[in-house]
Amino acid sequence: MSGKRGVTLRAQWLGKHLRELREHAGLTLKDTGEYLQRDGSTVSRFEAGLYPARTSDVLALLDLYGVTAPQERDGLVRLSRDVWQNGWWDDYSGDVSHGIVDYAWLEARAESITSFDTLVLPGLLQTPAYMEAVIRAEDPDATDEQVERWLEFRRTRQEILTSGAPRLSTILDEYVLRRSIGGPETMRNQLAHLAQYALTADVEIRVLPLAAGAHASPDGAFRIFQLAHPFPAVAYVPTPAGAIYVEGDAADRLKLKYDRIRRKALSTEDSLKLIATVTESLANV
């Protein structure tokens, strides 16, 4: 990982945890720097994610801070390796934003993902034709080469659904099913693809019907990634100006929103029936 790549969510997380551990141990930046035989400003950069700590430094700091719980140590060591080692997603860092690279990393590391979608289907469930229609509508000036890289990136992300993890639970606003993206044939194939996933054990798909009226997230879509201990749940909120990632109380509030929306959504069986009904309505279009 090049130091020019920019601050990633992974580096920020690692730094945040190291800072919390240092403060809990009652040590100053100077104390920690002396232990590592570095200056305090270097430790500060570690904690800010500006220059991520190497795995050897992380192991030394965990010893200094008295962290002995195997699960916590293993989690932070793995994170330090993720920061510096290239995952497949990092190969696309020159083609997509840092926020989307971080998003792919979260998908790959999550134990479960819950999402509420109001405009388009989640990328993990999109067919190539639907995917391309969405991408070209979002950036009509993109070259064919750029579009192909973005399609390749999204198709690679989808491989997690066949690797045994994570569990995906999604609620789709009924408008998502009825908005024609790419034309009738693309939508028919997309909805058939969606129905197939709805029958798999690790994917739960529910539809929030139009008849449900107002709901808990009038401002739109969001996703929640549940990661293994010691990391908190992380929520992702897409905006026209870029992605927002939150954790802690903010993520908990979105969990509550999701639960409230889920109570108004159709059952998985009735959702599948609605998907079939919308698919049939496109048969003669």
PAZAPA-4460 file (N, C-alpha, C; in steps of 0.05 Angstrom, whole numbers, plus 32768, in hexadecimal, padded with zeros to 4 digits):
% residues 285
    n_x    n_y    n_z   ca_x   ca_y   ca_z    c_x    c_y    c_z   seq   type   mol
   8011   7FE8   8000   8000   8000   8000   8011   8019   8000     1      M     A
   800D   802A   7FED   801E   8042   7FEB   8015   8057   7FFF     2      S     A
   8028   8065   800A   8021   807B   801C   8012   8091   800E     3      G     A
   8012   8091   7FF3   8004   80A5   7FE4   7FE7   809E   7FDF     4      K     A
   7FDE   8087   7FE8   7FC3   807E   7FE2   7FAE   808E   7FF1     5      R     A
   7FB6   809A   8007   7FA2   80AA   8016   7F99   809B   802E     6      G     A
   7F8C   80A9   8040   7F82   809E   8059   7F6A   808C   8053     7      V     A
   7F6B   8073   805B   7F55   8061   8057   7F46   805D   8071     8      T     A
   7F2E   8052   806F   7F1E   804B   8086   7F2D   8037   8097     9      L     A
   7F3B   8025   808A   7F4A   8010   8099   7F5F   801E   80AB    10      R     A
   7F6E   8031   809F   7F83   803E   80AF   7F77   804F   80C5    11      A     A
   7F61   805C   80C0   7F54   806C   80D5   7F4A   805B   80EC    12      Q     A
   7F3F   8043   80E5   7F36   8031   80FA   7F4D   8027   810B    13      W     A
   7F62   801F   80FE   7F79   8015   810D   7F83   802B   8120    14      L     A
   7F86   8043   8115   7F90   8059   8126   7F7D   805F   813D    15      G     A
   7F63   805F   8138   7F50   8064   814D   7F52   8050   8164    16      K     A
   7F54   8037   815D   7F57   8022   8172   7F71   8025   8181    17      H     A
   7F86   802B   8173   7FA0   802E   8181   7F9F   8046   8194    18      L     A
   7F92   805C   818B   7F90   8073   819D   7F80   806D   81B6    19      R     A
   7F69   805F   81B2   7F59   8058   81C9   7F68   8046   81DC    20      E     A
   7F77   8033   81D2   7F87   8021   81E3   7F9C   8031   81F2    21      L     A
   7FA9   8043   81E4   7FBE   8053   81F2   7FB2   8064   8208    22      R     A
   7F9C   8071   8202   7F8F   8082   8216   7F85   8072   822E    23      E     A
   7F7B   805A   8228   7F72   8048   823E   7F89   803F   8250    24      H     A
   7FA1   803C   8243   7FB9   8035   8252   7FC5   804C   8261    25      A     A
   7FBB   8064   825C   7FC5   807C   826A   7FE0   8085   8261    26      G     A
   7FE6   8080   8247   8000   8087   823C   7FFE   809F   8229    27      L     A
   8013   80AF   8228   8013   80C6   8216   8020   80BE   81FB    28      T     A
   801D   80CF   81E7   802A   80CA   81CE   8048   80C8   81D1    29      L     A
   8053   80D8   81E3   8070   80D7   81E8   8078   80BD   81F4    30      K     A
   8068   80B3   8208   806E   8099   8214   806F   8083   81FF    31      D     A
   805A   8083   81EE   8058   806E   81DA   806F   8070   81C6    32      T     A
   8075   8088   81BE   808A   808C   81AA   80A5   8082   81B5    33      G     A
   80AA   8088   81CE   80C3   807F   81DA   80C5   8060   81DB    34      E     A
   80AE   8053   81E0   80AD   8036   81E1   80B4   802B   81C5    35      Y     A
   80A9   8038   81B0   80AE   802F   8195   80C8   8039   8189    36      L     A
   80D6   804A   8198   80EE   8058   818F   80E8   8069   8177    37      Q     A
   80D1   8077   8179   80C8   808B   8165   80C0   80A4   8174    38      R     A
   80BA   80B9   8166   80B1   80D1   8174   8092   80D1   8176    39      D     A
   8088   80E1   8188   806B   80E2   818C   805B   80E9   8174    40      G     A
   8066   80FA   8162   8057   8102   814A   8052   80EA   8138    41      S     A
   8065   80D7   8138   8060   80BF   8127   8049   80AF   8132    42      T     A
   8048   80AC   814C   8031   809E   8159   8017   80AC   8153    43      V     A
   8018   80C7   8153   8000   80D7   814D   7FF7   80D1   8130    44      S     A
   800A   80CF   811E   8003   80C9   8102   7FF7   80AC   8100    45      R     A
   8002   809A   810F   7FF6   807F   8110   7FD8   8081   8118    46      F     A
   7FD3   8090   812D   7FB8   8091   8138   7FA5   80A0   8127    47      E     A
   7FAF   80B3   8116   7F9E   80C2   8104   7F9A   80B3   80EA    48      A     A
   7FA8   809D   80E6   7FA6   808E   80CD   7FB5   809A   80B6    49      G     A
   7FC5   80AF   80BC   7FD4   80BD   80A7   7FEB   80AB   809E    50      L     A
   7FF7   809D   80B0   800C   808A   80AA   8007   8071   80BB    51      Y     A
   7FFA   805D   80B0   7FF1   8046   80C1   8008   8037   80CD    52      P     A
   8004   802E   80E5   8018   801E   80F3   801C   8003   80E5    53      A     A
   8035   7FFB   80E3   803B   7FE0   80D8   8033   7FCB   80ED    54      R     A
   8030   7FB2   80E3   8028   7F9D   80F5   803B   7F99   810C    55      T     A
   8055   7F9C   8107   8068   7F99   811D   8064   7FAE   8133    56      S     A
   805E   7FC7   812A   8058   7FDC   813D   803F   7FD7   814C    57      D     A
   802B   7FCD   813E   8011   7FC7   814C   8015   7FB1   8161    58      V     A
   8024   7F9C   815B   8029   7F88   816F   8038   7F93   8187    59      L     A
   804B   7FA5   8182   805A   7FB1   8199   8047   7FC3   81A9    60      A     A
   8035   7FD1   819C   8023   7FE3   81AA   800E   7FD2   81BB    61      L     A
   8005   7FBC   81AF   7FF3   7FAB   81BE   8000   7FA1   81D8    62      L     A
   8019   7F9A   81D6   8028   7F91   81EE   802A   7FA8   8202    63      D     A
   8031   7FC0   81F8   8034   7FD7   8209   801A   7FDE   8217    64      L     A
   8004   7FDC   8209   7FE9   7FE4   8213   7FDC   7FCD   8223    65      Y     A
   7FE9   7FB7   8225   7FDF   7FA1   8236   7FC7   7F93   822A    66      G     A
   7FC6   7F92   820F   7FB0   7F84   8202   7FB7   7F67   81FF    67      V     A
   7FA9   7F56   820E   7FAF   7F39   820E   7F99   7F28   8202    68      T     A
   7F81   7F33   81FF   7F6A   7F23   81F5   7F70   7F1A   81D8    69      A     A
   7F71   7F00   81D3   7F79   7EF7   81B8   7F68   7F02   81A1    70      P     A
   7F4D   7F04   81A6   7F3C   7F0D   8190   7F41   7F2A   8189    71      Q     A
   7F46   7F3B   819E   7F4C   7F57   8199   7F67   7F5A   818B    72      E     A
   7F7B   7F4B   8195   7F96   7F4D   8189   7F95   7F44   816C    73      R     A
   7F87   7F2D   8167   7F86   7F22   814C   7F78   7F36   8139    74      D     A
   7F62   7F42   8143   7F53   7F54   8132   7F63   7F6C   812A    75      G     A
   7F72   7F78   813C   7F82   7F90   8136   7F9B   7F89   8125    76      L     A
   7FA6   7F71   812A   7FBD   7F69   8119   7FB3   7F64   80FC    77      V     A
   7F9C   7F58   80FA   7F91   7F53   80DF   7F8B   7F6E   80D1    78      R     A
   7F81   7F81   80E0   7F7B   7F9B   80D4   7F95   7FA8   80CB    79      L     A
   7FAA   7FA6   80DB   7FC3   7FB3   80D4   7FCE   7FA7   80BA    80      S     A
   7FC9   7F8D   80B6   7FD2   7F80   809D   7FC1   7F89   8086    81      R     A
   7FA7   7F8C   808B   7F95   7F96   8076   7F9D   7FB2   806C    82      D     A
   7FA6   7FC2   807F   7FAE   7FDE   8079   7FC5   7FDE   8064    83      V     A
   7FD8   7FCC   8069   7FF1   7FCD   8058   7FF1   7FB9   8042    84      W     A
   7FE1   7FA4   8043   7FE1   7F90   802E   7FCC   7F97   8019    85      Q     A
   7FD1   7F94   8000   7FBE   7F99   7FEB   7FA9   7F83   7FEB    86      N     A
   7F90   7F8A   7FEF   7F7A   7F78   7FE9   7F72   7F7C   7FCB    87      G     A
   7F61   7F6B   7FC1   7F5A   7F6F   7FA4   7F4E   7F8A   7F9F    88      W     A
   7F40   7F95   7FB4   7F33   7FAF   7FB0   7F46   7FC6   7FAC    89      W     A
   7F5E   7FC3   7FB7   7F72   7FD8   7FB5   7F7D   7FDB   7F98    90      D     A
   7F7A   7FC6   7F89   7F83   7FC7   7F6D   7F72   7FDB   7F5D    91      D     A
   7F5B   7FE2   7F68   7F49   7FF5   7F5A   7F4A   8011   7F66    92      Y     A
   7F5D   8016   7F77   7F5E   8030   7F85   7F63   8047   7F71    93      S     A
   7F6E   8042   7F5A   7F71   8057   7F46   7F58   805B   7F35    94      G     A
   7F45   8049   7F37   7F2D   804A   7F26   7F14   8053   7F35    95      D     A
   7F13   804E   7F50   7EFC   8056   7F60   7F05   8066   7F78    96      V     A
   7EF2   8072   7F86   7EF9   8083   7F9D   7F03   8072   7FB4    97      S     A
   7F12   807F   7FC6   7F1B   8071   7FDF   7F03   8067   7FEF    98      H     A
   7EED   8076   7FEE   7ED5   806E   7FFD   7ECA   8053   7FF3    99      G     A
   7ECA   804F   7FD9   7EC0   8036   7FCE   7ED4   801F   7FD2   100      I     A
   7EED   8025   7FD2   7F01   8010   7FD9   7EFD   8007   7FF6   101      V     A
   7EF9   801B   8008   7EF3   8014   8024   7ED9   8004   8026   102      D     A
   7EC6   800B   8015   7EAC   7FFD   8015   7EB0   7FDF   800E   103      Y     A
   7EC0   7FDA   7FF9   7EC6   7FBF   7FF1   7ED4   7FAF   8007   104      A     A
   7EE6   7FBD   8015   7EF5   7FB0   802B   7EE1   7FA9   8041   105      W     A
   7ECE   7FBB   8048   7EBA   7FB5   805C   7EA9   7F9D   8054   106      L     A
   7EA0   7F9C   803B   7E91   7F85   8031   7EA0   7F6B   8035   107      E     A
   7EB9   7F6B   802F   7EC9   7F53   8030   7ECE   7F4A   804D   108      A     A
   7ECE   7F5D   8060   7ED4   7F57   807C   7EBB   7F53   808D   109      R     A
   7EA4   7F5B   8083   7E8C   7F5B   8093   7E82   7F3E   8098   110      A     A
   7E77   7F3A   80B0   7E69   7F21   80B6   7E4C   7F22   80AB   111      E     A
   7E41   7F3A   80AB   7E26   7F3D   80A0   7E23   7F5A   8096   112      S     A
   7E11   7F5D   8082   7E0B   7F77   8077   7DED   7F7A   8076   113      I     A
   7DE3   7F90   8080   7DC7   7F97   807D   7DC5   7FB0   806E   114      T     A
   7DB1   7FB2   805C   7DAF   7FCA   804B   7D92   7FD1   8046   115      S     A
   7D8D   7FEB   8043   7D74   7FF5   803A   7D79   8005   8020   116      F     A
   7D6C   7FFE   800B   7D71   800A   7FF1   7D58   8016   7FE5   117      D     A
   7D5A   802F   7FDB   7D43   803D   7FD3   7D43   8045   7FB5   118      T     A
   7D5A   8044   7FA8   7D5B   804D   7F8C   7D64   8037   7F79   119      L     A
   7D79   8029   7F80   7D83   8013   7F6F   7D89   7FFB   7F81   120      V     A
   7D8B   7FE4   7F75   7D92   7FCC   7F84   7DAF   7FCE   7F8E   121      L     A
   7DB5   7FC1   7FA5   7DD0   7FC0   7FAF   7DE3   7FB3   7F9B   122      P     A
   7DFB   7FBD   7F99   7E0E   7FB4   7F85   7E13   7F96   7F86   123      G     A
   7E12   7F8A   7F9D   7E17   7F6D   7FA0   7E02   7F5C   7F91   124      L     A
   7DEA   7F68   7F8C   7DD4   7F59   7F80   7DCE   7F61   7F64   125      L     A
   7DDF   7F72   7F58   7DDA   7F7C   7F3D   7DE4   7F69   7F27   126      Q     A
   7DD5   7F66   7F11   7DDF   7F58   7EFA   7DF2   7F6B   7EEA   127      T     A
   7E03   7F60   7ED9   7E15   7F72   7ECA   7E07   7F87   7EBA   128      P     A
   7DF0   7F80   7EAD   7DE2   7F94   7E9C   7DD6   7FAA   7EAD   129      A     A
   7DCA   7FA3   7EC3   7DBF   7FB7   7ED5   7DD5   7FC9   7EE0   130      Y     A
   7DEA   7FBC   7EE8   7E01   7FC9   7EF3   7E0C   7FDF   7EE0   131      M     A
   7E0F   7FD6   7EC7   7E1A   7FE9   7EB3   7E07   8000   7EAE   132      E     A
   7DED   7FFB   7EAE   7DD9   8011   7EAA   7DDB   8025   7EC1   133      A     A
   7DDE   801B   7ED9   7DE1   802D   7EF0   7DFA   803E   7EEE   134      V     A
   7E10   8031   7EE8   7E2A   803F   7EE6   7E2A   8054   7ED0   135      I     A
   7E1F   804D   7EB9   7E1F   8060   7EA3   7E0C   8078   7EA8   136      R     A
   7DF7   8073   7EB6   7DE5   8089   7EBD   7DF2   809C   7ED1   137      A     A
   7E02   8090   7EE3   7E0F   80A1   7EF8   7E25   80B2   7EEC   138      E     A
   7E34   80A6   7ED8   7E4A   80B5   7ECC   7E4A   80B1   7EAE   139      D     A
   7E38   80C0   7EA0   7E35   80BC   7E83   7E4E   80C3   7E73   140      P     A
   7E61   80D2   7E7F   7E79   80DA   7E71   7E90   80C6   7E74   141      D     A
   7E8C   80B1   7E83   7EA1   809D   7E87   7EA7   808E   7E6E   142      A     A
   7EC1   8088   7E6A   7EC9   8079   7E52   7EC1   805C   7E56   143      T     A
   7EC0   804D   7E40   7EBA   8031   7E42   7ECE   8022   7E53   144      D     A
   7EE7   802A   7E52   7EFC   801E   7E62   7EF7   8023   7E80   145      E     A
   7EEF   803B   7E87   7EE9   8041   7EA3   7ED1   8030   7EAD   146      Q     A
   7EBD   8030   7E9C   7EA5   8020   7EA3   7EAB   8003   7EA8   147      V     A
   7EBC   7FF8   7E97   7EC3   7FDC   7E99   7ED2   7FD7   7EB3   148      E     A
   7EE4   7FE9   7EBB   7EF2   7FE6   7ED5   7EDF   7FE7   7EEC   149      R     A
   7ECB   7FF9   7EEB   7EB8   7FFB   7F01   7EA6   7FE2   7F02   150      W     A
   7E9F   7FD8   7EEA   7E8F   7FBF   7EE9   7E9F   7FA8   7EF5   151      L     A
   7EB8   7FA6   7EED   7ECA   7F91   7EF7   7ECC   7F92   7F16   152      E     A
   7ECF   7FAB   7F20   7ED1   7FAF   7F3D   7EB8   7FA5   7F4B   153      F     A
   7EA0   7FAC   7F40   7E87   7FA3   7F4D   7E83   7F86   7F4A   154      R     A
   7E8A   7F7A   7F33   7E86   7F5D   7F30   7E99   7F4E   7F43   155      R     A
   7EB0   7F58   7F48   7EC3   7F4B   7F5B   7EB8   7F4D   7F77   156      T     A
   7EAC   7F64   7F7E   7E9F   7F66   7F98   7E8A   7F51   7F9C   157      R     A
   7E7C   7F4A   7F88   7E66   7F37   7F8A   7E6F   7F1B   7F91   158      Q     A
   7E88   7F15   7F8E   7E92   7EFA   7F94   7E90   7EF3   7FB1   159      E     A
   7E8D   7F07   7FC3   7E8A   7F00   7FDF   7E70   7EF0   7FE4   160      I     A
   7E5C   7EF3   7FD3   7E43   7EE5   7FD7   7E45   7EC7   7FD1   161      L     A
   7E5A   7EBF   7FC5   7E5E   7EA2   7FBF   7E75   7E97   7FD0   162      T     A
   7E80   7EA7   7FE2   7E97   7E9E   7FF2   7E8F   7E96   800E   163      S     A
   7E75   7E96   8015   7E6C   7E8D   802F   7E68   7EA4   8043   164      G     A
   7E6F   7EBD   803C   7E6B   7ED3   804E   7E6B   7EED   803D   165      A     A
   7E5E   7F01   8047   7E4E   7F04   805F   7E31   7EFD   805A   166      P     A
   7E21   7EFE   806F   7E04   7EFC   806B   7DF9   7F17   8063   167      R     A
   7DE8   7F18   804F   7DDD   7F31   8044   7DBF   7F32   8049   168      L     A
   7DB6   7F47   8056   7D99   7F4C   805A   7D93   7F67   804E   169      S     A
   7D81   7F68   803B   7D7C   7F82   802E   7D5E   7F86   802D   170      T     A
   7D56   7F9F   8031   7D3B   7FA8   802D   7D3A   7FBB   8015   171      I     A
   7D29   7FB6   8002   7D28   7FC6   7FEA   7D0D   7FD5   7FEA   172      L     A
   7D0F   7FEF   7FE6   7CF7   7FFE   7FE1   7CEA   7FF4   7FC7   173      D     A
   7CD0   7FF1   7FC7   7CC3   7FE6   7FAF   7CCA   7FF6   7F96   174      E     A
   7CD0   8010   7F99   7CD8   8020   7F82   7CF1   8014   7F74   175      Y     A
   7D02   8007   7F83   7D1A   7FFB   7F78   7D13   7FE6   7F63   176      V     A
   7CFD   7FD7   7F69   7CF4   7FC2   7F57   7CE7   7FCD   7F3E   177      L     A
   7CDA   7FE4   7F41   7CC9   7FEF   7F2C   7CD8   8003   7F1B   178      R     A
   7CEF   800D   7F24   7CFE   8020   7F14   7D0C   8012   7EFD   179      R     A
   7D05   8018   7EE4   7D11   800A   7ECE   7D2D   8014   7EC8   180      S     A
   7D40   8003   7ECD   7D5C   800A   7EC8   7D67   7FF8   7EB3   181      I     A
   7D70   8004   7E9D   7D7B   7FF4   7E87   7D66   7FE8   7E74   182      G     A
   7D4C   7FEE   7E79   7D37   7FE4   7E67   7D2A   7FCA   7E72   183      G     A
   7D13   7FC3   7E67   7D03   7FAC   7E71   7D13   7F91   7E73   184      P     A
   7D22   7F8B   7E5E   7D30   7F71   7E5E   7D45   7F71   7E75   185      E     A
   7D54   7F87   7E78   7D67   7F88   7E8E   7D5A   7F85   7EA9   186      T     A
   7D42   7F92   7EAC   7D34   7F91   7EC5   7D29   7F75   7ECA   187      M     A
   7D1F   7F68   7EB5   7D14   7F4D   7EB9   7D2B   7F3A   7EC2   188      R     A
   7D41   7F3C   7EB5   7D58   7F2B   7EBD   7D62   7F32   7ED8   189      N     A
   7D62   7F4B   7EDF   7D6B   7F54   7EF9   7D58   7F4A   7F0F   190      Q     A
   7D3F   7F4C   7F0B   7D2C   7F43   7F20   7D2C   7F24   7F22   191      L     A
   7D31   7F16   7F0C   7D33   7EF9   7F0E   7D4D   7EF1   7F1E   192      A     A
   7D62   7F00   7F19   7D7B   7EFC   7F28   7D77   7F02   7F46   193      H     A
   7D68   7F17   7F4C   7D62   7F1E   7F67   7D52   7F08   7F75   194      L     A
   7D3E   7EFD   7F67   7D2E   7EE7   7F72   7D3E   7ECF   7F78   195      A     A
   7D52   7EC9   7F67   7D63   7EB2   7F6D   7D73   7EB5   7F87   196      Q     A
   7D7D   7ECE   7F8B   7D8C   7ED3   7FA3   7D79   7ED2   7FBC   197      Y     A
   7D60   7ED9   7FB8   7D4D   7ED9   7FCE   7D48   7EBD   7FD9   198      A     A
   7D4F   7EA9   7FCA   7D4B   7E8E   7FD2   7D64   7E81   7FDF   199      L     A
   7D7A   7E90   7FE0   7D92   7E85   7FEC   7D92   7E8A   800A   200      T     A
   7DA2   7E7A   8018   7DA1   7E7A   8035   7DAE   7E93   8041   201      A     A
   7DC2   7E9E   8034   7DD1   7EB4   8040   7DC8   7ED0   8037   202      D     A
   7DB2   7ED1   8028   7DA7   7EEA   801E   7D8A   7EED   8025   203      V     A
   7D83   7F02   8033   7D67   7F08   803A   7D5F   7F21   802B   204      E     A
   7D4A   7F1F   801B   7D40   7F36   800B   7D23   7F3B   8013   205      I     A
   7D1E   7F53   801C   7D03   7F5C   8022   7CFD   7F76   8013   206      R     A
   7CE3   7F7A   800D   7CDB   7F92   7FFF   7CC9   7FA3   8011   207      V     A
   7CD0   7FBD   8011   7CBF   7FD0   801F   7CAA   7FD9   800B   208      L     A
   7C90   7FD1   800E   7C7D   7FD8   7FFA   7C75   7FF6   7FFA   209      P     A
   7C6C   7FFF   7FE3   7C64   801B   7FE1   7C4D   8021   7FF5   210      L     A
   7C3D   800D   7FFB   7C26   8010   800D   7C2F   8015   802A   211      A     A
   7C49   8010   8030   7C53   8014   804B   7C54   8032   8052   212      A     A
   7C54   8043   803E   7C54   805F   8043   7C6F   8069   804D   213      G     A
   7C6D   807D   805F   7C85   8089   806B   7C94   8074   807B   214      A     A
   7CAF   8077   807B   7CBF   8064   808A   7CD6   8072   8099   215      H     A
   7CE7   8062   80A6   7CFB   806D   80B8   7D13   807A   80AB   216      A     A
   7D16   8077   8090   7D2D   8082   8083   7D25   8092   806A   217      S     A
   7D16   80A8   806E   7D0D   80B8   8057   7D24   80C4   8047   218      P     A
   7D3C   80C6   8054   7D53   80D2   8046   7D61   80BE   8034   219      D     A
   7D5A   80A4   8035   7D65   8092   8022   7D74   807A   802D   220      G     A
   7D86   806F   801C   7D92   8055   8020   7DA9   8056   8035   221      A     A
   7DAF   803F   8040   7DC6   803B   8051   7DCD   801E   8053   222      F     A
   7DE5   8018   805D   7DEE   7FFD   8062   7DFC   7FFB   807C   223      R     A
   7DFA   7FE4   8089   7E08   7FDF   80A2   7E18   7FC6   80A0   224      I     A
   7E32   7FC9   80A6   7E45   7FB3   80A5   7E4B   7FAA   80C2   225      F     A
   7E46   7F91   80C8   7E4D   7F86   80E2   7E67   7F77   80DF   226      Q     A
   7E7B   7F80   80ED   7E96   7F73   80EB   7E9C   7F64   8105   227      L     A
   7EB0   7F53   8103   7EB8   7F43   811A   7EC4   7F55   8130   228      A     A
   7EC1   7F4C   8149   7ECE   7F5A   815F   7EEC   7F5C   8159   229      H     A
   7EF9   7F73   8160   7EF0   7F89   8171   7EE4   7FA0   8162   230      P     A
   7EDD   7F9D   8149   7ED4   7FB4   8139   7EB6   7FB8   813B   231      F     A
   7EAE   7FD1   813B   7E91   7FD7   813E   7E82   7FD4   8124   232      P     A
   7E68   7FD4   8126   7E58   7FD6   810E   7E5E   7FF0   8100   233      A     A
   7E5F   7FF0   80E6   7E64   8008   80D6   7E4D   800C   80C3   234      V     A
   7E42   8024   80C2   7E2D   802A   80B0   7E37   803C   8099   235      A     A
   7E2D   8037   8081   7E35   8045   8069   7E1C   8053   805F   236      Y     A
   7E1E   806D   805A   7E08   807D   8050   7E11   808A   8036   237      V     A
   7E06   8083   801F   7E0E   8090   8006   7E01   80AB   8003   238      P     A
   7E10   80BE   7FF9   7E05   80D9   7FF3   7E10   80E2   7FD8   239      T     A
   7E03   80F5   7FCB   7E0D   80FF   7FB1   7E2A   810A   7FB4   240      P     A
   7E31   8113   7FCC   7E4C   811F   7FCF   7E61   810B   7FD8   241      A     A
   7E59   80F2   7FDC   7E6C   80DE   7FE5   7E61   80CE   7FFC   242      G     A
   7E6F   80B8   8002   7E66   80A5   8017   7E6C   80B1   8033   243      A     A
   7E5B   80AA   8045   7E5F   80B0   8062   7E60   8095   8071   244      I     A
   7E74   8092   8081   7E77   807A   8092   7E74   8083   80AF   245      Y     A
   7E63   8075   80BE   7E5F   807B   80DB   7E5F   8062   80EB   246      V     A
   7E65   8064   8104   7E64   804E   8116   7E59   8057   8131   247      E     A
   7E5A   8046   8145   7E50   804E   8160   7E32   8055   8160   248      G     A
   7E2B   806B   816D   7E0F   8073   8171   7E01   8077   8156   249      D     A
   7E10   8083   8143   7E04   8089   8129   7DFD   806F   811A   250      A     A
   7E0E   805B   811C   7E08   8041   810F   7DF1   8034   811E   251      A     A
   7DF0   8036   8138   7DDB   802A   8148   7DC0   8036   8140   252      D     A
   7DBF   8051   813A   7DA6   805D   8132   7D9D   8052   8117   253      R     A
   7DB0   804D   8105   7DA8   8042   80EB   7D9F   8025   80EE   254      L     A
   7DAA   8016   8102   7DA0   7FFB   8107   7D83   7FFC   8110   255      K     A
   7D7C   8010   8120   7D60   8013   8129   7D4E   801A   8112   256      L     A
   7D58   802B   8100   7D48   8032   80E8   7D43   8019   80D8   257      K     A
   7D58   8009   80D4   7D55   7FF1   80C4   7D40   7FDE   80D0   258      Y     A
   7D41   7FDB   80EB   7D2D   7FCA   80F8   7D11   7FD4   80F5   259      D     A
   7D0E   7FEE   80F6   7CF3   7FFA   80F2   7CE9   7FF7   80D6   260      R     A
   7CFB   7FFA   80C2   7CF3   7FF6   80A6   7CEC   7FD8   80A2   261      I     A
   7CFC   7FC7   80AE   7CF7   7FAA   80AA   7CDC   7FA1   80B4   262      R     A
   7CD3   7FAE   80C9   7CB8   7FA8   80D4   7CA2   7FB0   80C1   263      R     A
   7CA7   7FC3   80AF   7C93   7FCC   809C   7C96   7FBD   8081   264      K     A
   7CAC   7FAF   807E   7CB2   7FA2   8064   7CA2   7F88   8062   265      A     A
   7C9F   7F7E   804A   7C92   7F64   8045   7CA4   7F4D   8050   266      L     A
   7C97   7F37   8055   7CA7   7F1F   805C   7CB8   7F17   8044   267      S     A
   7CCB   7F05   8048   7CDC   7EFC   8032   7CCA   7EEE   801C   268      T     A
   7CB6   7EDF   8025   7CA5   7ED1   8012   7C94   7EE4   8002   269      E     A
   7C88   7EF8   800F   7C78   7F0C   8001   7C89   7F1E   7FF0   270      D     A
   7CA2   7F23   7FF9   7CB4   7F33   7FE8   7CBA   7F24   7FCE   271      S     A
   7CBF   7F0A   7FD0   7CC5   7EFB   7FB8   7CAD   7EFB   7FA5   272      L     A
   7C95   7EFA   7FB0   7C7D   7EFB   7F9F   7C7B   7F16   7F91   273      K     A
   7C81   7F2B   7F9F   7C80   7F46   7F93   7C95   7F48   7F7D   274      L     A
   7CAD   7F3E   7F82   7CC2   7F3E   7F6D   7CB8   7F2F   7F54   275      I     A
   7CAB   7F18   7F59   7CA1   7F08   7F42   7C8B   7F18   7F33   276      A     A
   7C7A   7F26   7F42   7C64   7F35   7F35   7C6F   7F4B   7F24   277      T     A
   7C83   7F59   7F2E   7C8F   7F6F   7F1F   7C9D   7F64   7F06   278      V     A
   7CAB   7F4D   7F09   7CB8   7F40   7EF3   7CA4   7F39   7EDD   279      T     A
   7C8E   7F2E   7EE5   7C79   7F26   7ED2   7C6E   7F3E   7EC3   280      E     A
   7C6C   7F55   7ED1   7C61   7F6D   7EC5   7C73   7F77   7EAE   281      S     A
   7C8C   7F6F   7EAF   7C9F   7F77   7E9A   7CA0   7F64   7E82   282      L     A
   7C92   7F4E   7E84   7C94   7F39   7E70   7C8C   7F43   7E54   283      A     A
   7C78   7F54   7E53   7C6E   7F5C   7E38   7C75   7F7A   7E32   284      N     A
   7C88   7F85   7E41   7C8F   7FA1   7E3D   7CA4   7FA3   7E27   285      V     A
***
